[in-house]
């Protein structure tokens, strides 16, 4: 995407995020990654009269796999202090789950992560209806005390919801101290630490993140009192088990967040073998009617588990009920107030 076009979509984003004249915005990059993002955001912010800065961290040392919550800011406390003193941080390195992100948010800085390919950012621009519907859905989830997920493939699991707040992601951010991710469009919460029980069957065509692969042979998870106690299946099950074991951290088998996707602009069928465009896989996390469960850290929700071992698994064709009332049935959102045109 050329600079002028990228600047225009960043301008739309900053307007949706309430950027005003005189606000202090920092674009955070690392090494040589996403420098074009910094250029586009800087140009867009200047057009709105914001005070724009670019913080570029040294390139990271090579590592194996994705260590959630480990960032280059950990060794740079002065940089963290500077980010605490801005109004908005555009995160182009992915700070999620890190202590540094939590500290920056606690100081009142709002954070927007943008690491997906520019073409996907352009196709999944935030818009008012998406925010409105996602916020309504978050209200429904926040009131619920019990979630049940079922599927024709054999999923039947319950989450007790008495401990953690609900998080809404709608791809823009005008609220001090809040975090969001562009693109997105979903809601989630966490089950009680000992309150998730049952079986989840990840079916053919469901997606493993961060492996960025579609499942070909079903994976059966057994969950007891908030912990994965057994994983069975074919090749993909072996990949999951090997990945989780590589962290040598039993906390990776804890249940993390759970919720459903609401963005009709996200396309499940784009995510096919060999076609992954880069980024963090936000499109499959967001597609309309998916039910996504996660394993590993719940620190984003205020929980005690900050393991670096994390999987997100968006699933199709599931049904999700809150306190016995259907919200998603066979992969379709059925609550009128939060339905989106597709």
N, C-alpha and C positions, 0 to 999 in steps of 0.2 A: 504494500500500500504506500502511495506517495505521501510526502510530508504534509501537504495541504489537506488531503483527504483524512489522514490520521488526526490532524489538528482539529478538524471539524467534529469528528466523533468524540474527541476528548473535550471539546467545548460543550457539546450536548451533555456529556457526563458531569462536568463541573457545574453547569447550570442546574441539572437535576440534584446535585449535591449541595446546592445553596451557596456556592462560592460567591463572596461579595467583595467589593472594592476594599482594599486595605487588609484583607485576611492574609495570614502567612501560611503558605503552602510549601511543603518539601516533597520532592520526588526522590525516592530512595532506589538506587540501582547498585549493582555489584559487578566489578570487573568490566568486561565488555558486553555484558548481557543487557538487552532492552534499552540501549542508549537512545534509540529512536523514540521509545515511549517517553523518555525524559524530555526530548526535544519537543514532541507534540504537546505534552502537558504543559511545559513551560510556555510555549507560544499561546496555548488556549487560555491559561491563567492570566497572562499579561493582558490579553484582550478584555478580560473581566476586571482588570485593575487590581488583581491580587499581587502580593509580594511573593515572588517565586524564587525557590532555591532548589538546587540539585545536589544531593549528597550521594557520592559515589564511593562505595566501600571497595577495599581490595578484593581481587578475585579469590574465591574460596579454594582451599586445598581439595584435591580430588578425594571423594569418599565413595564407598560402596553403598548403593541404595539410598533411600530417602529417610533421613533421621528427623522425624517431626519435632519441631520446637528448637532445633539447633540452628543458630544464625550467626552471621559474622558480627553482629552487634554485641554479642556477649563479651568480647574482649575490648569493647570501645565504650566505656561508660560515659565519656564526654559526648559522644554522638547521641547516646540515649537521652542525655539531659537536653541536648539541643532539640531533639524531636518532641520532647515533653513540652517545649515552649512554642510549638507551632500550632496553628488552628486545625490543619488537616495534613495528614501524611498519605501520599500516594505510594503504596508499597509495591515495588516491582521486583522484590526478591523472595517474597513469601515468608512472612514472620509468624504465621498462625501457630498457636500453642506455645510460643516462646515466652519466657519470663519478661523479655524486653518488650514484647507487644503489650502484655498485661500492664507493665509499668507505664508505658506511653499512654494507653487508654485511661488508666487511673488518674493521670494528670489532666485529662479532659480533651486530649487530642483525638479527633475522629480519624479513622483509618479506612482507606479503601485499597484493597488489593487488586492489582491488575497485572496478570502474568499470562493470560491466554493470547493466542495469535490475533493480530489486528483484524483479520477478516471475521473472526468469531465475535470479537468485541463489537464490530460494526453491525453484525446481524442480530446480536442480542443486546441492543441498547436498552437501558432502563426506560420505563415509561410509567405515567401516573397510575394506570389501571393495575399494572402488575404490583406496584407497591400497595395499593389499596386492598387488593384481594389477599396478598400475602399477610398483611397486618391483621385482616379479619381472621384468616386461618390461624395465625399465631394466638389470637384471643381465644379461639375454640380450644386449641391444644393446651393453652396455659390453664384453662379451667378444669381439664380432664384429670381424673384420678386413675384411670386404667385404659391402656391401649391393648388391643388384640389384633394380631396380623395373621391372616390365613392365605392360602393359595391352593390352586388345583394341584400343584406339585407336591404338597404335603406340609407346607409351613403351617404351624399353629403355635404361636408364642404370645405370651402376655408380658406387658411392662407395667409395673406399678409406678405411678407418676405422682410422687408426693414430695420430692426433694429438690429437683432442679428446675430452673426457669426455662422458658421457651425462647429460642432465637429465631428471628425472621431475617432472611436474606432476600433483598429485592434489588441488588446491583447498584445502589447509589447510597450516599450517606451525608445527611445534613445535621446529624445529632452529635453533640460533643460526647466524647468518651466511647462512642460506638464503633464497631467494626463491620464492614461488609465486603463483598467480593463481586467484582464485575468480570464476567456475567454470573448470574445466579437466578434464584427464584424458587425458594422452598422454605419450609419451616422444620424445626427439629427441637427435640428436648432429650433428656436422658432418663432412663429408668432408675429407680432406687438402686443403691449399690448392691443390695441383695434381692432385688425385686423383679428380675427378668428370668422367666422359666418357660421351657418348651423346646420346640424344634423349628429351625429355619432351613428350608431347602432352597438353595440357590440354583435356579433352573437354567437350562440351556438358553443362551442369549442374554442372561444377566451379566453384569460387568464387574470385574475386579479392579479396584483402584488402590494403590498406585501401579499395579501391574499393567494396567491399560489393555486388558484382554477380555474377550467375551468367553463365557463359560460354555464348554461343549458337553461336558458330562456333569450331571448334578452334583452339588456339594451339600452334604447334610451336616448341619451344626446341631449339637445338643447343648442346651444352655440350662444351667442349674444355679439358682440364687445369684444371678448376675455374672456368671463365669462360663466361658466355653469349656465344656468338659470332654468333647469328642468332635472330631472332624473326619468325615468319611466321604469317599467318592473316587473319582478317577484322577487323571493327570492334574487338573486344576486344584483339586483338594491337596494333592501332594505339594504343589507349588505354594499354596497357602500355608501349609504346615511347615515347610522348609523356611519360608520367609519369616514366619512368626518365631520359629526356633532360633533364627540367626541373631535375634536381639538378646537372647539369653536373659529374658525378663518375663517372669510369670504374669506381670501386670498387663502384658500385651493380650492376654486371654480374657480380660475384662470386657464387658459390654460398654460401648461408648454411646454416641447419640443415635437418634432414630426419628424419622419424619417422612414427609412426602414432597414430591416435586410439583411445581405449579406454573412453569414457564412454557407456554405453547410455542415459543420461538425455538426452544431446544429440540433437537432432533435425535431420537434414539438411533435411527437407522443410519446416521452418518458415522457412527462409531463401529466400524467393521474392521476386521484384521487388515493391517497394513495402511489404514487411513487415518490413524491418530495424528492430529495436526500439531501436537505439542501442548505446552501449558500443563495445567493440573487436572484436566478432565472435568471441568465445570459443566460442560454441556450434558453429559450423561447424569450428573448429579441433579440436574435441574429439570429434566424433561417431564412433561405434564403427566401426572398420575403415577409416577414411579414411587415405590416405597423403598427407602434406603435405610439400611442399618449399618452400624459401624462397630469396630472393635478397637480396644486400646484406650487412649487418653480421654478423660472427661474434664480436664482442667479448664477447657474453654467454657464449660458450664459452671465452673466454680467447684468442681469435684477434686478429690485428692490424687487421682491417677494421672501422672504426667509422663508416662512411658513414651518412648519414641516410636514404638511399634503401633502402626495405625493402618487399618483398612476401611475403605468406604465401599459399600456394595449396593448400587441401585438395582432394584428388581422390578420386572414387569408383571402385569396380570395378577397383582396381589389385591387383597381387600384389607382395609384398615378401619377399625371401629374404635371410637372413643366413648367410654362408659356405655358400651352396647349399641351406640348409634353409628351407622355407617357414614364414613367420610369418603373413602375410596373403595370402589367395588370393581373387582377384576381390571384394575388399572385405569379406572375412570373416576374423576372427582364427581361426587353425586350431591354434595351440599350446594344448594342453589346460590347462596351468598358468595361462594368462593369459586364458582365455575368460571372458566375463561373460554372465550371463543377461540376455536382452532381452525 
